[in-house]
């Protein structure tokens, strides 16, 4: 079969690695499910950061009050377009998101010199006969790449290592598009369980930690399996909070 999106991306690879059956429900059957409230908050936060940085590139700098208002408006409007699965009260999630925006403006924004924001890049992988796509959160004027994350806790060492593939993909598509100019690769994780005690974690990824041949092997494995229709169920700890849990169980019993 053809790839559902006609390209492969880190997000698709990550879903397939977690569970091929989940990939099938998400990308082949395109079954819509309620979005997790943490993912929802992260999406709105990324949108506000994108707006702020693009304005900064154009020589403007939005006021804090305007950004907070924009966040709240998008938070409300986005709920009209999708169903959110709230694990925490809606009002509490909104307050947490606003606190993240305040923290970003106070402790992070001033040190950023943006060149490209939410840059979408697509390159060919001729040996695999597939397109590789990525959307890079931030490229600064020194050609460093940053990906922002929002979460409830500091990343563990294992979580960091699991994310090397994302940075390898970003590095590959950027260098194929613009040449070998990247100076740094980093994740910036803003985290807190509530509206206070917000912190951020800088995770630098060294080029020596990234293996292009391993990346290509992983992509080949995933692409070959998708094309071959290998959508088996991979039962693991993530099943307990998978959005397709009930559907998967019911279809397995049928």
C-alpha positions, 0 to 999 in steps of 0.5 A: 500500500502507499504511505497514507500521507505520501511522506514519512515524518518523525511523528508518524515514525514515533506512532508506528514504533509505539504501536503499528495498530495505533498508526493504522487507526490514526493514519490509515483509517484516520479515526478522530479521537478527543485530543489529550489536554496536554497536547492541546495546551502544547499546540496552543503554546506553540502557536503563540510562540510562533506568532511572537517570533515571526513578529520579532523577525519583522521588527515588532514585539507584541506586548505581553497582554496581547499575547496572553489575550491571544492565547486565551482566545485561541484556547477557547476557539480551538475547542470549537473545532475539536473535542478535548479530553480533560484530565485536569479542569479546563480552567486550570489548564488555561491558567497553566498555559498562560503561566507558560507564556508568561515564563517564556516571555520573562525567561526565554524570549529575550535570548532568542534571535530568530531566523526561521520559525515553524520551517517546513522542509521536505527532502527526498530519500532516493534509496528508500523512495520516500519523502522525509518531512519535518517542521522545525520550531526555530532556527536562529541567526547562528543556524542553531535549531531549537524544538520547544516542548511543554510538559509536566516534568523534567525530561529523564535521560531515557526520554532525551535519548528517545528524542535523538531521532527527531533531532537527527531528522531535523538535522538531515532535512536542514542540511540537505536543504541548506548545507552543513551550517547547523551550529547547535541542536537543542530541546527547550522543555518548559515544565510544571504540574501547575501554574507555579514553580515553572522551570525550563530544561535545556537539552543540547544534542551533540552531533556525535550522538546522532547516527545517520545510518541508524536513522535511515535504517529506522525509516526503512523499517517503518516505511517497508512495514507500512507499505507491507500492511504490517499493522499488528498490535504491540501491547505495552504500558501505553495501552492503558492510556491509548485513545484507541484502547476500547476500539482495539479491544473490541475489534480483537474480540470480534 
